[in-house]
Amino acid sequence: MVDTHLDPSVLSALQEVMEDEYPELLDVFLRDSEERWLTLRTADDALLVMNAAHSFKGSSSNMGAVRLAALCHELEQHAKQKNLAQIEKLVQNIDSEFAIVRPLYEAERQRALCG
């Protein structure tokens, strides 16, 4: 069963592949996500939003953040079309979703370190 926020099978596969480097992978994802999230919140250019959303979508998808990746994909599409009304709403949805998944990844990191 896939959680609406995180796909545990993706995290399990990543941990298996990354082994001791898994907590570092989680750290890098969280740091990069913070930067992308800040870019989305402050960008005033559709191209910048589109590029940040594309990048955030890819990393979220790779890390199993299912809903976050879907929201970023939707934002990327609206930014391509310069649909500003939808962009603002989607950035707010991404804010909310990131506020949910960030502590989940932080908890996963702690679990992996204490493992």
C-alpha positions as CSV (number, residue, x, y, z in Angstrom):
1,M,0.0,0.0,0.0
2,V,1.4,3.4,-1.0
3,D,1.0,6.2,1.5
4,T,-0.4,9.4,0.0
5,H,2.7,11.3,1.1
6,L,5.6,8.8,1.0
7,D,6.0,5.5,-0.8
8,P,7.7,3.3,1.8
9,S,8.9,0.8,-0.9
10,V,10.9,3.6,-2.6
11,L,12.5,4.5,0.7
12,S,13.2,0.8,1.4
13,A,14.8,0.3,-2.0
14,L,16.9,3.5,-1.6
15,Q,18.1,2.3,1.9
16,E,19.1,-1.0,0.4
17,V,21.0,0.5,-2.4
18,M,22.6,3.4,-0.4
19,E,23.3,1.4,2.8
20,D,25.4,3.6,5.1
21,E,25.0,6.6,2.8
22,Y,21.2,6.6,3.1
23,P,21.1,9.2,5.9
24,E,23.3,11.5,3.8
25,L,21.0,11.0,0.9
26,L,18.1,12.1,3.1
27,D,20.1,15.1,4.2
28,V,20.9,16.1,0.7
29,F,17.3,15.7,-0.4
30,L,16.1,17.9,2.5
31,R,18.7,20.6,1.8
32,D,18.0,20.7,-1.9
33,S,14.2,20.6,-1.3
34,E,14.5,23.6,1.0
35,E,16.3,25.6,-1.7
36,R,13.7,24.6,-4.4
37,W,10.9,25.3,-2.0
38,L,12.3,28.8,-1.3
39,T,12.7,29.4,-5.0
40,L,9.1,28.5,-5.6
41,R,7.9,30.8,-2.9
42,T,10.0,33.8,-4.0
43,A,10.2,33.4,-7.8
44,D,8.5,36.2,-9.8
45,D,9.3,34.6,-13.2
46,A,7.3,31.7,-14.8
47,L,10.5,30.2,-16.2
48,L,12.2,30.2,-12.8
49,V,9.1,28.6,-11.3
50,M,8.9,26.0,-14.1
51,N,12.6,25.0,-13.7
52,A,12.4,24.8,-9.9
53,A,9.1,22.8,-10.1
54,H,10.7,20.4,-12.6
55,S,13.8,19.9,-10.4
56,F,11.6,19.5,-7.2
57,K,9.4,17.1,-9.1
58,G,12.3,14.9,-10.1
59,S,13.9,14.7,-6.7
60,S,10.6,14.2,-4.9
61,S,9.7,11.4,-7.3
62,N,13.1,9.7,-6.8
63,M,12.7,9.9,-3.0
64,G,9.1,8.6,-3.0
65,A,7.3,11.8,-2.1
66,V,4.3,10.9,-4.3
67,R,1.9,13.7,-3.7
68,L,4.7,16.4,-3.7
69,A,6.0,15.1,-7.0
70,A,2.5,15.3,-8.5
71,L,1.9,18.8,-7.2
72,C,5.3,19.9,-8.6
73,H,4.4,18.3,-12.0
74,E,1.1,20.2,-12.0
75,L,2.9,23.5,-11.1
76,E,5.5,22.9,-13.9
77,Q,2.7,22.5,-16.4
78,H,0.9,25.7,-15.3
79,A,4.2,27.6,-15.3
80,K,4.8,26.5,-18.9
81,Q,1.4,28.0,-19.8
82,K,2.0,31.1,-17.6
83,N,-1.2,30.4,-15.7
84,L,-0.5,32.7,-12.8
85,A,-3.7,32.2,-10.9
86,Q,-3.1,28.4,-10.7
87,I,0.6,28.9,-9.9
88,E,-0.1,30.8,-6.7
89,K,-2.6,28.1,-5.5
90,L,-0.2,25.3,-6.4
91,V,2.7,26.9,-4.5
92,Q,0.4,27.1,-1.5
93,N,-0.4,23.4,-1.9
94,I,3.3,22.5,-2.2
95,D,3.9,24.5,0.9
96,S,1.4,22.4,2.8
97,E,2.6,19.1,1.4
98,F,6.3,20.0,2.1
99,A,5.3,20.9,5.7
100,I,4.0,17.3,6.0
101,V,6.8,15.4,4.3
102,R,9.8,17.3,5.7
103,P,9.3,15.9,9.2
104,L,8.6,12.5,7.8
105,Y,12.0,12.5,6.1
106,E,13.7,13.9,9.2
107,A,12.1,11.0,11.2
108,E,13.3,8.6,8.5
109,R,16.8,10.0,8.8
110,Q,16.8,9.6,12.6
111,R,15.5,6.0,12.2
112,A,18.3,5.2,9.7
113,L,21.0,6.7,11.9
114,C,19.8,4.8,15.0
115,G,18.9,1.7,12.9
